[in-house]
């Protein structure tokens, strides 16, 4: 049975720690159950993506659920993902499951190529623009201990931080030592 996992919020140390690559053979036995939980957690929060360290696991693993149609999603499992090419620039509002209710203008590459391992252990490469490119960069950032607040253009930083301070007051299950 899969379950919705608790999502770590901004201010929790684990979100700032860079995850280490994990070999498929080491993780393969527990991967199906873990992925089922990650999908369920993602769906329950209406998320586009989720990184393992957001649910308290220091694993270089993330998932992306991209809406492609009215009730259709395209799913990507990213074990040990790595950006191999990047170009262009885009700036759009971005949210994150670790920052509930918070959105901020975030600077990203307009195009990325990513290499990763999928749920069956196969290495694959993905070229992406738009929402998928944004989601890939966002999730790989998580795995590197980076958060969307780090990508806010500097001219907008102080306004964004004030906004974050307000929004974070509504987070009920975050630890008291939050730094927002
Ligand atoms: Co996020």
Backbone and ligand atoms as CSV (ligand in chain L), in Angstrom:
chain,resi,resn,atom,element,x,y,z
A,1,UNK,N,N,0.851,-1.208,0.000
A,1,UNK,CA,C,0.000,0.000,0.000
A,1,UNK,C,C,0.878,1.246,0.000
A,2,UNK,N,N,0.579,2.110,-0.928
A,2,UNK,CA,C,1.374,3.349,-0.940
A,2,UNK,C,C,0.767,4.371,0.030
A,3,UNK,N,N,1.577,5.343,0.370
A,3,UNK,CA,C,1.138,6.323,1.371
A,3,UNK,C,C,1.629,7.714,1.007
A,4,UNK,N,N,0.894,8.699,1.482
A,4,UNK,CA,C,1.335,10.081,1.319
A,4,UNK,C,C,2.370,10.369,2.405
A,5,UNK,N,N,3.551,10.805,1.990
A,5,UNK,CA,C,4.610,11.115,2.963
A,5,UNK,C,C,4.549,12.590,3.369
A,6,UNK,N,N,5.062,12.875,4.544
A,6,UNK,CA,C,5.145,14.271,4.976
A,6,UNK,C,C,6.240,14.983,4.173
A,7,UNK,N,N,5.948,16.195,3.738
A,7,UNK,CA,C,6.922,16.959,2.962
A,7,UNK,C,C,7.657,17.952,3.865
A,8,UNK,N,N,8.986,17.911,3.806
A,8,UNK,CA,C,9.804,18.839,4.586
A,8,UNK,C,C,9.612,20.253,4.064
A,9,UNK,N,N,9.563,21.199,4.967
A,9,UNK,CA,C,9.336,22.597,4.597
A,9,UNK,C,C,10.642,23.403,4.627
A,10,UNK,N,N,10.608,24.514,3.933
A,10,UNK,CA,C,11.726,25.452,3.918
A,10,UNK,C,C,12.170,25.741,5.357
A,11,UNK,N,N,13.468,25.655,5.609
A,11,UNK,CA,C,13.981,25.858,6.961
A,11,UNK,C,C,14.486,24.556,7.565
A,12,UNK,N,N,14.048,23.417,7.029
A,12,UNK,CA,C,14.526,22.129,7.526
A,12,UNK,C,C,15.866,21.793,6.856
A,13,UNK,N,N,16.813,21.383,7.674
A,13,UNK,CA,C,18.197,21.202,7.205
A,13,UNK,C,C,18.348,20.254,6.024
A,14,UNK,N,N,17.545,19.204,5.997
A,14,UNK,CA,C,17.731,18.194,4.949
A,14,UNK,C,C,17.591,18.790,3.547
A,15,UNK,N,N,16.785,19.824,3.425
A,15,UNK,CA,C,16.583,20.444,2.105
A,15,UNK,C,C,17.840,21.154,1.612
A,16,UNK,N,N,18.763,21.429,2.520
A,16,UNK,CA,C,19.997,22.134,2.172
A,16,UNK,C,C,21.177,21.194,1.981
A,17,UNK,N,N,20.948,19.898,2.149
A,17,UNK,CA,C,22.056,18.955,1.984
A,17,UNK,C,C,22.040,18.355,0.586
A,18,UNK,N,N,23.221,18.331,-0.029
A,18,UNK,CA,C,23.354,17.764,-1.361
A,18,UNK,C,C,23.289,16.240,-1.268
A,19,UNK,N,N,22.451,15.628,-2.091
A,19,UNK,CA,C,22.330,14.168,-2.046
A,19,UNK,C,C,23.456,13.517,-2.858
A,20,UNK,N,N,23.780,12.276,-2.504
A,20,UNK,CA,C,24.828,11.550,-3.223
A,20,UNK,C,C,24.190,10.563,-4.193
A,21,UNK,N,N,24.828,10.333,-5.344
A,21,UNK,CA,C,24.288,9.352,-6.285
A,21,UNK,C,C,24.147,7.986,-5.621
A,22,UNK,N,N,23.133,7.262,-6.049
A,22,UNK,CA,C,22.906,5.932,-5.484
A,22,UNK,C,C,22.793,4.949,-6.651
A,23,UNK,N,N,23.465,3.806,-6.533
A,23,UNK,CA,C,23.439,2.882,-7.661
A,23,UNK,C,C,22.071,2.185,-7.744
A,24,UNK,N,N,21.626,1.954,-8.958
A,24,UNK,CA,C,20.324,1.316,-9.168
A,24,UNK,C,C,20.253,-0.029,-8.460
A,25,UNK,N,N,21.331,-0.797,-8.508
A,25,UNK,CA,C,21.319,-2.122,-7.883
A,25,UNK,C,C,21.108,-2.052,-6.374
A,26,UNK,N,N,21.613,-1.006,-5.777
A,26,UNK,CA,C,21.468,-0.849,-4.322
A,26,UNK,C,C,20.028,-0.517,-3.946
A,27,UNK,N,N,19.359,0.245,-4.792
A,27,UNK,CA,C,18.045,0.770,-4.425
A,27,UNK,C,C,16.879,-0.002,-5.072
A,28,UNK,N,N,17.187,-0.872,-6.044
A,28,UNK,CA,C,16.112,-1.431,-6.883
A,28,UNK,C,C,15.016,-2.173,-6.114
A,29,UNK,N,N,15.379,-2.872,-5.033
A,29,UNK,CA,C,14.355,-3.640,-4.316
A,29,UNK,C,C,13.332,-2.757,-3.619
A,30,UNK,N,N,13.793,-1.625,-3.111
A,30,UNK,CA,C,12.835,-0.756,-2.420
A,30,UNK,C,C,12.284,0.347,-3.316
A,31,UNK,N,N,12.782,0.404,-4.557
A,31,UNK,CA,C,12.368,1.491,-5.447
A,31,UNK,C,C,10.873,1.491,-5.787
A,32,UNK,N,N,10.269,0.352,-6.132
A,32,UNK,CA,C,8.839,0.393,-6.502
A,32,UNK,C,C,7.957,0.960,-5.389
A,33,UNK,N,N,8.183,0.537,-4.149
A,33,UNK,CA,C,7.357,1.036,-3.036
A,33,UNK,C,C,7.622,2.520,-2.789
A,34,UNK,N,N,8.886,2.898,-2.899
A,34,UNK,CA,C,9.247,4.297,-2.672
A,34,UNK,C,C,8.630,5.196,-3.757
A,35,UNK,N,N,8.713,4.741,-4.999
A,35,UNK,CA,C,8.131,5.528,-6.094
A,35,UNK,C,C,6.613,5.635,-5.939
A,36,UNK,N,N,5.978,4.546,-5.525
A,36,UNK,CA,C,4.522,4.588,-5.340
A,36,UNK,C,C,4.166,5.668,-4.316
A,37,UNK,N,N,4.938,5.752,-3.247
A,37,UNK,CA,C,4.704,6.788,-2.230
A,37,UNK,C,C,4.962,8.181,-2.808
A,38,UNK,N,N,6.022,8.301,-3.607
A,38,UNK,CA,C,6.346,9.619,-4.175
A,38,UNK,C,C,5.258,10.092,-5.129
A,39,UNK,N,N,4.739,9.172,-5.955
A,39,UNK,CA,C,3.648,9.554,-6.867
A,39,UNK,C,C,2.424,9.975,-6.078
A,40,UNK,N,N,2.103,9.178,-5.066
A,40,UNK,CA,C,0.903,9.472,-4.290
A,40,UNK,C,C,1.027,10.816,-3.560
A,41,UNK,N,N,2.219,11.077,-3.041
A,41,UNK,CA,C,2.466,12.344,-2.342
A,41,UNK,C,C,2.337,13.517,-3.311
A,42,UNK,N,N,2.909,13.330,-4.483
A,42,UNK,CA,C,2.871,14.355,-5.525
A,42,UNK,C,C,1.421,14.669,-5.940
A,43,UNK,N,N,0.646,13.621,-6.167
A,43,UNK,CA,C,-0.755,13.799,-6.565
A,43,UNK,C,C,-1.545,14.486,-5.457
A,44,UNK,N,N,-1.317,14.058,-4.218
A,44,UNK,CA,C,-2.114,14.597,-3.110
A,44,UNK,C,C,-1.860,16.085,-2.914
A,45,UNK,N,N,-0.690,16.558,-3.319
A,45,UNK,CA,C,-0.367,17.988,-3.152
A,45,UNK,C,C,-0.517,18.749,-4.464
A,46,UNK,N,N,-0.977,18.072,-5.518
A,46,UNK,CA,C,-1.083,18.737,-6.804
A,46,UNK,C,C,0.266,19.218,-7.319
A,47,UNK,N,N,1.301,18.440,-7.050
A,47,UNK,CA,C,2.651,18.861,-7.414
A,47,UNK,C,C,3.044,18.415,-8.809
A,48,UNK,N,N,4.023,19.078,-9.370
A,48,UNK,CA,C,4.571,18.695,-10.670
A,48,UNK,C,C,5.767,17.764,-10.455
A,49,UNK,N,N,6.448,17.954,-9.338
A,49,UNK,CA,C,7.616,17.118,-9.078
A,49,UNK,C,C,7.906,17.019,-7.600
A,50,UNK,N,N,8.725,16.016,-7.274
A,50,UNK,CA,C,9.081,15.787,-5.874
A,50,UNK,C,C,10.468,15.144,-5.827
A,51,UNK,N,N,11.307,15.654,-4.946
A,51,UNK,CA,C,12.636,15.075,-4.758
A,51,UNK,C,C,12.640,14.273,-3.463
A,52,UNK,N,N,13.447,13.194,-3.434
A,52,UNK,CA,C,13.442,12.295,-2.268
A,52,UNK,C,C,13.809,13.030,-0.979
A,53,UNK,N,N,14.711,14.009,-1.053
A,53,UNK,CA,C,15.074,14.697,0.199
A,53,UNK,C,C,13.937,15.572,0.717
A,54,UNK,N,N,12.936,15.855,-0.119
A,54,UNK,CA,C,11.761,16.579,0.383
A,54,UNK,C,C,10.897,15.707,1.296
A,55,UNK,N,N,11.061,14.386,1.172
A,55,UNK,CA,C,10.317,13.515,2.097
A,55,UNK,C,C,11.288,12.850,3.082
A,56,UNK,N,N,12.411,13.494,3.296
A,56,UNK,CA,C,13.315,13.073,4.359
A,56,UNK,C,C,14.320,11.999,3.990
A,57,UNK,N,N,14.471,11.692,2.699
A,57,UNK,CA,C,15.402,10.644,2.285
A,57,UNK,C,C,16.563,11.246,1.501
A,58,UNK,N,N,17.771,10.998,1.974
A,58,UNK,CA,C,18.927,11.573,1.283
A,58,UNK,C,C,19.345,10.682,0.118
A,59,UNK,N,N,18.520,10.684,-0.901
A,59,UNK,CA,C,18.765,9.878,-2.096
A,59,UNK,C,C,18.720,10.784,-3.306
A,60,UNK,N,N,19.582,10.510,-4.287
A,60,UNK,CA,C,19.569,11.323,-5.506
A,60,UNK,C,C,18.490,10.770,-6.450
A,61,UNK,N,N,17.254,11.017,-6.075
A,61,UNK,CA,C,16.086,10.489,-6.783
A,61,UNK,C,C,14.974,11.532,-6.767
A,62,UNK,N,N,14.369,11.747,-7.951
A,62,UNK,CA,C,13.247,12.681,-8.026
A,62,UNK,C,C,12.235,12.150,-9.023
A,63,UNK,N,N,11.005,12.635,-8.924
A,63,UNK,CA,C,9.978,12.291,-9.907
A,63,UNK,C,C,9.351,13.572,-10.443
A,64,UNK,N,N,8.882,13.488,-11.684
A,64,UNK,CA,C,8.156,14.605,-12.290
A,64,UNK,C,C,6.886,14.051,-12.915
A,65,UNK,N,N,5.800,14.759,-12.702
A,65,UNK,CA,C,4.487,14.410,-13.244
A,65,UNK,C,C,4.030,15.602,-14.049
A,66,UNK,N,N,4.127,15.485,-15.348
A,66,UNK,CA,C,3.848,16.644,-16.189
A,66,UNK,C,C,2.439,16.544,-16.773
A,67,UNK,N,N,1.589,17.530,-16.512
A,67,UNK,CA,C,0.256,17.483,-17.127
A,67,UNK,C,C,0.375,17.662,-18.637
A,68,UNK,N,N,-0.154,16.706,-19.412
A,68,UNK,CA,C,-0.081,16.835,-20.867
A,68,UNK,C,C,-1.454,17.047,-21.493
A,69,UNK,N,N,-2.484,16.647,-20.782
A,69,UNK,CA,C,-3.846,16.763,-21.290
A,69,UNK,C,C,-4.758,16.966,-20.094
A,70,UNK,N,N,-6.060,17.004,-20.353
A,70,UNK,CA,C,-6.998,17.256,-19.270
A,70,UNK,C,C,-6.805,16.298,-18.082
A,71,UNK,N,N,-6.888,14.991,-18.336
A,71,UNK,CA,C,-6.623,14.079,-17.220
A,71,UNK,C,C,-5.484,13.112,-17.529
A,72,UNK,N,N,-4.473,13.657,-18.181
A,72,UNK,CA,C,-3.331,12.815,-18.512
A,72,UNK,C,C,-2.050,13.446,-17.979
A,73,UNK,N,N,-1.183,12.603,-17.435
A,73,UNK,CA,C,0.119,13.111,-17.033
A,73,UNK,C,C,1.210,12.231,-17.627
A,74,UNK,N,N,2.359,12.863,-17.856
A,74,UNK,CA,C,3.519,12.110,-18.299
A,74,UNK,C,C,4.439,12.007,-17.085
A,75,UNK,N,N,4.915,10.792,-16.811
A,75,UNK,CA,C,5.717,10.589,-15.602
A,75,UNK,C,C,7.182,10.348,-15.939
A,76,UNK,N,N,8.045,10.948,-15.143
A,76,UNK,CA,C,9.490,10.760,-15.307
A,76,UNK,C,C,10.104,10.380,-13.965
A,77,UNK,N,N,10.856,9.283,-13.975
A,77,UNK,CA,C,11.638,8.913,-12.798
A,77,UNK,C,C,13.077,9.308,-13.078
A,78,UNK,N,N,13.660,10.028,-12.144
A,78,UNK,CA,C,15.012,10.551,-12.343
A,78,UNK,C,C,15.923,10.074,-11.208
A,79,UNK,N,N,16.647,8.995,-11.489
A,79,UNK,CA,C,17.637,8.521,-10.520
A,79,UNK,C,C,18.997,9.044,-10.988
A,80,UNK,N,N,19.705,9.693,-10.096
A,80,UNK,CA,C,21.019,10.284,-10.402
A,80,UNK,C,C,20.988,11.223,-11.609
A,81,UNK,N,N,20.029,12.124,-11.696
A,81,UNK,CA,C,19.938,12.998,-12.875
A,81,UNK,C,C,21.082,14.003,-12.928
A,82,UNK,N,N,21.433,14.353,-14.153
A,82,UNK,CA,C,22.529,15.276,-14.377
A,82,UNK,C,C,22.217,16.115,-15.609
A,83,UNK,N,N,22.405,17.423,-15.508
A,83,UNK,CA,C,22.211,18.292,-16.674
A,83,UNK,C,C,23.463,18.213,-17.537
A,84,UNK,N,N,23.273,17.848,-18.811
A,84,UNK,CA,C,24.432,17.706,-19.697
A,84,UNK,C,C,24.524,18.835,-20.711
A,85,UNK,N,N,23.420,19.534,-20.928
A,85,UNK,CA,C,23.423,20.705,-21.818
A,85,UNK,C,C,22.420,21.704,-21.297
A,86,UNK,N,N,22.700,22.992,-21.486
A,86,UNK,CA,C,21.752,24.019,-21.050
A,86,UNK,C,C,21.958,25.252,-21.891
A,87,UNK,N,N,20.857,25.983,-22.154
A,87,UNK,CA,C,20.992,27.219,-22.919
A,87,UNK,C,C,19.776,28.103,-22.721
A,88,UNK,N,N,19.942,29.366,-23.056
A,88,UNK,CA,C,18.842,30.321,-23.002
A,88,UNK,C,C,18.463,30.659,-21.577
A,89,UNK,N,N,17.480,31.529,-21.453
A,89,UNK,CA,C,17.056,31.917,-20.110
A,89,UNK,C,C,15.556,32.164,-20.108
A,90,UNK,N,N,14.898,31.827,-19.009
A,90,UNK,CA,C,13.486,32.172,-18.840
A,90,UNK,C,C,13.277,32.581,-17.392
A,91,UNK,N,N,12.279,33.415,-17.179
A,91,UNK,CA,C,11.956,33.811,-15.810
A,91,UNK,C,C,10.445,33.757,-15.662
A,92,UNK,N,N,10.002,32.879,-14.769
A,92,UNK,CA,C,8.565,32.703,-14.550
A,92,UNK,C,C,8.326,32.488,-13.074
A,93,UNK,N,N,7.078,32.675,-12.645
A,93,UNK,CA,C,6.746,32.363,-11.264
A,93,UNK,C,C,6.862,30.858,-11.054
A,94,UNK,N,N,7.386,30.500,-9.925
A,94,UNK,CA,C,7.577,29.096,-9.625
A,94,UNK,C,C,7.158,28.830,-8.181
A,95,UNK,N,N,6.602,27.657,-7.946
A,95,UNK,CA,C,6.235,27.257,-6.586
A,95,UNK,C,C,6.983,25.997,-6.211
A,96,UNK,N,N,6.773,25.538,-4.980
A,96,UNK,CA,C,7.481,24.351,-4.501
A,96,UNK,C,C,6.683,23.747,-3.359
A,97,UNK,N,N,6.610,22.418,-3.315
A,97,UNK,CA,C,5.847,21.758,-2.253
A,97,UNK,C,C,6.449,22.007,-0.869
A,98,UNK,N,N,7.716,22.401,-0.818
A,98,UNK,CA,C,8.343,22.714,0.461
A,98,UNK,C,C,8.105,24.169,0.888
A,99,UNK,N,N,7.425,24.923,0.021
A,99,UNK,CA,C,7.064,26.325,0.306
A,99,UNK,C,C,5.569,26.502,0.018
A,100,UNK,N,N,4.686,25.834,0.786
A,100,UNK,CA,C,3.260,25.872,0.417
A,100,UNK,C,C,2.680,27.283,0.331
A,101,UNK,N,N,1.988,27.546,-0.775
A,101,UNK,CA,C,1.321,28.836,-0.956
A,101,UNK,C,C,2.232,29.958,-1.426
A,102,UNK,N,N,3.496,29.643,-1.656
A,102,UNK,CA,C,4.477,30.668,-2.017
A,102,UNK,C,C,4.888,30.523,-3.488
A,103,UNK,N,N,4.908,31.669,-4.174
A,103,UNK,CA,C,5.368,31.667,-5.566
A,103,UNK,C,C,6.350,32.813,-5.735
A,104,UNK,N,N,7.366,32.604,-6.558
A,104,UNK,CA,C,8.356,33.657,-6.746
A,104,UNK,C,C,8.907,33.607,-8.166
A,105,UNK,N,N,9.235,34.766,-8.718
A,105,UNK,CA,C,9.862,34.801,-10.042
A,105,UNK,C,C,11.225,34.126,-9.958
A,106,UNK,N,N,11.440,33.171,-10.832
A,106,UNK,CA,C,12.629,32.336,-10.730
A,106,UNK,C,C,13.320,32.251,-12.091
A,107,UNK,N,N,14.623,32.407,-12.066
A,107,UNK,CA,C,15.394,32.396,-13.308
A,107,UNK,C,C,15.879,30.988,-13.628
A,108,UNK,N,N,15.606,30.542,-14.847
A,108,UNK,CA,C,15.999,29.182,-15.256
A,108,UNK,C,C,16.540,29.181,-16.675
A,109,UNK,N,N,17.248,28.124,-17.024
A,109,UNK,CA,C,17.610,27.920,-18.436
A,109,UNK,C,C,16.348,27.588,-19.219
A,110,UNK,N,N,16.256,28.069,-20.451
A,110,UNK,CA,C,15.080,27.817,-21.285
A,110,UNK,C,C,15.102,26.406,-21.867
A,111,UNK,N,N,16.311,25.860,-21.996
A,111,UNK,CA,C,16.474,24.509,-22.558
A,111,UNK,C,C,17.482,23.734,-21.726
A,112,UNK,N,N,17.144,22.494,-21.423
A,112,UNK,CA,C,18.133,21.621,-20.783
A,112,UNK,C,C,18.080,20.219,-21.382
A,113,UNK,N,N,19.218,19.576,-21.329
A,113,UNK,CA,C,19.280,18.158,-21.660
A,113,UNK,C,C,19.725,17.460,-20.378
A,114,UNK,N,N,19.006,16.405,-20.012
A,114,UNK,CA,C,19.273,15.730,-18.742
A,114,UNK,C,C,19.498,14.241,-18.985
A,115,UNK,N,N,20.476,13.696,-18.296
A,115,UNK,CA,C,20.722,12.258,-18.337
A,115,UNK,C,C,20.365,11.686,-16.965
A,116,UNK,N,N,19.626,10.593,-16.966
A,116,UNK,CA,C,19.202,9.997,-15.693
A,116,UNK,C,C,18.969,8.502,-15.881
A,117,UNK,N,N,18.671,7.822,-14.796
A,117,UNK,CA,C,18.333,6.402,-14.827
A,117,UNK,C,C,16.853,6.280,-14.465
A,118,UNK,N,N,16.124,5.417,-15.162
A,118,UNK,CA,C,14.682,5.295,-14.905
A,118,UNK,C,C,14.378,4.168,-13.911
A,119,UNK,N,N,13.087,3.877,-13.718
A,119,UNK,CA,C,12.673,2.914,-12.686
A,119,UNK,C,C,13.071,1.476,-13.010
A,120,UNK,N,N,13.478,1.225,-14.284
A,120,UNK,CA,C,13.919,-0.138,-14.585
A,120,UNK,C,C,15.441,-0.226,-14.716
A,121,UNK,N,N,16.130,0.839,-14.345
A,121,UNK,CA,C,17.588,0.798,-14.357
A,121,UNK,C,C,18.220,1.223,-15.665
A,122,UNK,N,N,17.382,1.690,-16.591
A,122,UNK,CA,C,17.867,2.072,-17.904
A,122,UNK,C,C,18.294,3.544,-17.890
A,123,UNK,N,N,19.474,3.821,-18.456
A,123,UNK,CA,C,19.905,5.208,-18.565
A,123,UNK,C,C,19.242,5.850,-19.778
A,124,UNK,N,N,18.775,7.061,-19.620
A,124,UNK,CA,C,18.126,7.750,-20.745
A,124,UNK,C,C,18.483,9.217,-20.736
A,125,UNK,N,N,18.195,9.867,-21.869
A,125,UNK,CA,C,18.478,11.287,-21.990
A,125,UNK,C,C,17.210,11.996,-22.426
A,126,UNK,N,N,17.013,13.183,-21.904
A,126,UNK,CA,C,15.776,13.912,-22.093
A,126,UNK,C,C,16.111,15.344,-22.492
A,127,UNK,N,N,15.513,15.832,-23.593
A,127,UNK,CA,C,15.682,17.236,-23.971
A,127,UNK,C,C,14.398,17.956,-23.624
A,128,UNK,N,N,14.498,19.107,-23.007
A,128,UNK,CA,C,13.272,19.752,-22.542
A,128,UNK,C,C,13.309,21.268,-22.617
A,129,UNK,N,N,12.120,21.814,-22.891
A,129,UNK,CA,C,11.875,23.258,-22.820
A,129,UNK,C,C,10.645,23.478,-21.961
A,130,UNK,N,N,10.327,24.746,-21.693
A,130,UNK,CA,C,9.080,25.071,-21.003
A,130,UNK,C,C,8.973,24.441,-19.626
A,131,UNK,N,N,7.744,24.007,-19.298
A,131,UNK,CA,C,7.470,23.492,-17.953
A,131,UNK,C,C,8.362,22.311,-17.579
A,132,UNK,N,N,8.607,21.417,-18.533
A,132,UNK,CA,C,9.449,20.262,-18.213
A,132,UNK,C,C,10.884,20.694,-17.899
A,133,UNK,N,N,11.402,21.649,-18.670
A,133,UNK,CA,C,12.766,22.144,-18.412
A,133,UNK,C,C,12.842,22.780,-17.028
A,134,UNK,N,N,11.797,23.521,-16.702
A,134,UNK,CA,C,11.733,24.188,-15.404
A,134,UNK,C,C,11.683,23.155,-14.278
A,135,UNK,N,N,10.828,22.150,-14.453
A,135,UNK,CA,C,10.675,21.123,-13.418
A,135,UNK,C,C,11.974,20.329,-13.234
A,136,UNK,N,N,12.635,20.014,-14.332
A,136,UNK,CA,C,13.897,19.269,-14.236
A,136,UNK,C,C,14.934,20.067,-13.440
A,137,UNK,N,N,15.046,21.357,-13.747
A,137,UNK,CA,C,16.023,22.188,-13.034
A,137,UNK,C,C,15.638,22.326,-11.564
A,138,UNK,N,N,14.343,22.459,-11.319
A,138,UNK,CA,C,13.858,22.606,-9.942
A,138,UNK,C,C,14.178,21.352,-9.109
A,139,UNK,N,N,13.904,20.176,-9.674
A,139,UNK,CA,C,14.128,18.932,-8.914
A,139,UNK,C,C,15.618,18.634,-8.760
A,140,UNK,N,N,16.398,18.897,-9.790
A,140,UNK,CA,C,17.849,18.664,-9.684
A,140,UNK,C,C,18.444,19.640,-8.662
A,141,UNK,N,N,17.931,20.857,-8.625
A,141,UNK,CA,C,18.339,21.804,-7.573
A,141,UNK,C,C,18.079,21.217,-6.185
A,142,UNK,N,N,16.885,20.655,-5.993
A,142,UNK,CA,C,16.582,20.037,-4.693
A,142,UNK,C,C,17.658,19.024,-4.323
A,143,UNK,N,N,18.009,18.183,-5.291
A,143,UNK,CA,C,18.979,17.121,-5.016
A,143,UNK,C,C,20.372,17.674,-4.722
A,144,UNK,N,N,20.594,18.924,-5.149
A,144,UNK,CA,C,21.870,19.593,-4.858
A,144,UNK,C,C,21.778,20.470,-3.611
A,145,UNK,N,N,20.641,20.432,-2.923
A,145,UNK,CA,C,20.474,21.255,-1.722
A,145,UNK,C,C,20.127,22.708,-2.018
A,146,UNK,N,N,19.693,22.966,-3.252
A,146,UNK,CA,C,19.320,24.344,-3.629
A,146,UNK,C,C,17.801,24.474,-3.678
A,147,UNK,N,N,17.318,25.695,-3.426
A,147,UNK,CA,C,15.877,25.937,-3.400
A,147,UNK,C,C,15.526,27.117,-4.288
A,148,UNK,N,N,14.254,27.207,-4.652
A,148,UNK,CA,C,13.871,28.231,-5.632
A,148,UNK,C,C,14.212,29.638,-5.176
A,149,UNK,N,N,14.234,29.858,-3.872
A,149,UNK,CA,C,14.567,31.178,-3.331
A,149,UNK,C,C,15.991,31.598,-3.745
A,150,UNK,N,N,16.846,30.620,-4.024
A,150,UNK,CA,C,18.220,30.909,-4.463
A,150,UNK,C,C,18.273,31.401,-5.901
A,151,UNK,N,N,17.192,31.187,-6.650
A,151,UNK,CA,C,17.177,31.542,-8.079
A,151,UNK,C,C,16.362,32.797,-8.363
A,152,UNK,N,N,15.896,33.443,-7.312
A,152,UNK,CA,C,15.130,34.678,-7.501
A,152,UNK,C,C,16.104,35.775,-7.935
A,153,UNK,N,N,15.770,36.511,-9.007
A,153,UNK,CA,C,16.657,37.594,-9.450
A,153,UNK,C,C,16.891,38.588,-8.308
A,154,UNK,N,N,18.120,39.079,-8.167
A,154,UNK,CA,C,18.484,39.865,-6.976
A,154,UNK,C,C,17.630,41.115,-6.779
A,155,UNK,N,N,17.174,41.739,-7.861
A,155,UNK,CA,C,16.350,42.954,-7.705
A,155,UNK,C,C,15.031,42.662,-6.983
A,156,UNK,N,N,14.584,41.419,-7.041
A,156,UNK,CA,C,13.285,41.092,-6.448
A,156,UNK,C,C,13.430,40.385,-5.101
A,157,UNK,N,N,14.649,40.154,-4.678
A,157,UNK,CA,C,14.878,39.325,-3.487
A,157,UNK,C,C,14.232,39.836,-2.203
A,158,UNK,N,N,14.340,41.133,-1.925
A,158,UNK,CA,C,13.831,41.593,-0.627
A,158,UNK,C,C,12.312,41.507,-0.563
A,159,UNK,N,N,11.640,41.855,-1.666
A,159,UNK,CA,C,10.172,41.730,-1.695
A,159,UNK,C,C,9.763,40.268,-1.551
A,160,UNK,N,N,10.491,39.393,-2.222
A,160,UNK,CA,C,10.173,37.964,-2.181
A,160,UNK,C,C,10.376,37.413,-0.774
A,161,UNK,N,N,11.432,37.843,-0.118
A,161,UNK,CA,C,11.697,37.358,1.248
A,161,UNK,C,C,10.615,37.816,2.224
A,162,UNK,N,N,10.128,39.038,2.054
A,162,UNK,CA,C,9.046,39.540,2.912
A,162,UNK,C,C,7.786,38.708,2.699
A,163,UNK,N,N,7.504,38.416,1.429
A,163,UNK,CA,C,6.357,37.590,1.069
A,163,UNK,C,C,6.496,36.200,1.694
A,164,UNK,N,N,7.686,35.645,1.627
A,164,UNK,CA,C,7.940,34.313,2.174
A,164,UNK,C,C,7.736,34.292,3.689
A,165,UNK,N,N,8.173,35.340,4.346
A,165,UNK,CA,C,8.035,35.426,5.810
A,165,UNK,C,C,6.554,35.371,6.197
A,166,UNK,N,N,5.734,36.074,5.438
A,166,UNK,CA,C,4.290,36.059,5.708
A,166,UNK,C,C,3.687,34.678,5.457
A,167,UNK,N,N,3.971,34.147,4.268
A,167,UNK,CA,C,3.369,32.859,3.882
A,167,UNK,C,C,3.779,31.748,4.845
A,168,UNK,N,N,5.038,31.782,5.285
A,168,UNK,CA,C,5.540,30.667,6.109
A,168,UNK,C,C,4.850,30.612,7.475
A,169,UNK,N,N,4.224,31.704,7.893
A,169,UNK,CA,C,3.485,31.695,9.164
A,169,UNK,C,C,2.291,30.753,9.121
A,170,UNK,N,N,1.839,30.428,7.927
A,170,UNK,CA,C,0.674,29.553,7.799
A,170,UNK,C,C,1.051,28.065,7.786
A,171,UNK,N,N,2.343,27.761,7.777
A,171,UNK,CA,C,2.755,26.353,7.725
A,171,UNK,C,C,2.606,25.738,9.098
A,172,UNK,N,N,1.740,24.770,9.188
A,172,UNK,CA,C,1.416,24.217,10.499
A,172,UNK,C,C,2.404,23.197,11.015
A,173,UNK,N,N,2.982,22.400,10.113
A,173,UNK,CA,C,3.784,21.275,10.611
A,173,UNK,C,C,5.280,21.468,10.445
A,174,UNK,N,N,5.704,22.732,10.258
A,174,UNK,CA,C,7.128,22.984,10.120
A,174,UNK,C,C,7.775,23.113,11.505
A,175,UNK,N,N,9.061,22.784,11.625
A,175,UNK,CA,C,9.699,22.888,12.934
A,175,UNK,C,C,9.845,24.345,13.377
A,176,UNK,N,N,9.946,24.540,14.669
A,176,UNK,CA,C,9.954,25.878,15.248
A,176,UNK,C,C,11.180,26.706,14.827
A,177,UNK,N,N,12.297,26.030,14.531
A,177,UNK,CA,C,13.520,26.788,14.251
A,177,UNK,C,C,13.635,27.257,12.791
A,178,UNK,N,N,12.519,27.293,12.111
A,178,UNK,CA,C,12.498,27.755,10.731
A,178,UNK,C,C,13.208,29.100,10.585
A,179,UNK,N,N,13.925,29.244,9.476
A,179,UNK,CA,C,14.723,30.465,9.314
A,179,UNK,C,C,14.064,31.510,8.421
A,180,UNK,N,N,12.878,31.218,7.897
A,180,UNK,CA,C,12.218,32.155,6.982
A,180,UNK,C,C,12.018,33.505,7.653
L,1,CO,CO,CO,10.320,21.965,-4.944
